[in-house]
Amino acid sequence: MGIKDFDRTYRMEDLAKGNVMFCATGVTQGPFLNGVRFVKGGAHTHSIVMRSSTGTIRHIEAEHRFDTKPNYNFN
């Protein structure tokens, strides 16, 4: 991956250069994102999307309804 100096403390600019997007959805409860919360008939999720070119940070809280999702059978 190009890392030659393992004792160096790398900065953000060293790890991600140029236009970068980052997104994540919490699975378990943590200090940064809420975990998936199951409710009757569905679930609630908390996600974050960050865009370096504009500095935009979006927090997305979604409600998922299981009764309207297709029932896929992969067997």
C-alpha positions as CSV (number, residue, x, y, z in Angstrom):
1,M,0.0,0.0,0.0
2,G,3.0,2.3,-0.2
3,I,3.6,2.6,3.6
4,K,7.4,2.6,4.2
5,D,7.7,4.3,7.6
6,F,5.7,2.3,10.1
7,D,6.7,4.7,13.0
8,R,5.3,7.8,11.2
9,T,1.9,9.2,12.4
10,Y,-0.1,9.7,9.2
11,R,-2.4,12.6,8.8
12,M,-5.8,12.7,7.1
13,E,-4.3,14.3,4.0
14,D,-1.8,11.4,3.7
15,L,-4.4,8.7,3.8
16,A,-7.1,10.2,1.6
17,K,-6.2,12.7,-1.1
18,G,-8.4,14.5,-3.6
19,N,-12.2,14.3,-3.8
20,V,-13.3,11.7,-1.3
21,M,-16.7,10.5,-0.2
22,F,-17.2,8.4,3.0
23,C,-20.4,6.7,4.1
24,A,-21.3,4.4,6.9
25,T,-24.3,2.9,8.6
26,G,-24.3,1.9,12.3
27,V,-24.8,-1.8,12.9
28,T,-24.3,-1.8,16.7
29,Q,-24.7,1.1,19.1
30,G,-21.6,3.4,19.3
31,P,-20.5,6.9,20.1
32,F,-20.5,7.9,16.4
33,L,-23.5,6.2,14.9
34,N,-26.6,4.6,16.4
35,G,-27.0,0.9,15.8
36,V,-29.9,-0.8,14.0
37,R,-33.1,-0.6,16.1
38,F,-35.7,-3.2,15.3
39,V,-39.3,-2.2,15.8
40,K,-42.5,-4.0,15.0
41,G,-42.6,-4.5,11.3
42,G,-39.3,-3.0,10.5
43,A,-36.1,-1.3,11.7
44,H,-34.5,2.2,12.1
45,T,-31.0,2.9,10.9
46,H,-28.6,5.8,11.3
47,S,-26.1,6.6,8.5
48,I,-23.6,9.4,7.7
49,V,-22.3,10.6,4.4
50,M,-19.3,13.0,4.1
51,R,-18.1,14.8,1.0
52,S,-14.6,16.3,1.0
53,S,-15.1,18.6,-2.0
54,T,-17.9,20.6,-0.4
55,G,-17.4,19.7,3.3
56,T,-21.0,18.5,3.4
57,I,-21.9,16.1,6.2
58,R,-25.3,14.4,6.0
59,H,-26.9,12.4,8.8
60,I,-29.6,10.0,7.5
61,E,-32.1,8.4,9.7
62,A,-34.2,5.8,7.8
63,E,-37.2,3.8,8.6
64,H,-37.4,0.4,6.9
65,R,-40.7,-1.4,6.6
66,F,-40.3,-5.2,6.2
67,D,-43.9,-5.8,5.1
68,T,-43.3,-3.9,1.8
69,K,-39.9,-5.5,1.0
70,P,-39.7,-8.3,-1.6
71,N,-39.3,-11.8,-0.2
72,Y,-36.2,-13.1,-1.8
73,N,-35.5,-16.9,-1.6
74,F,-31.9,-17.7,-2.5
75,N,-32.1,-21.5,-1.7
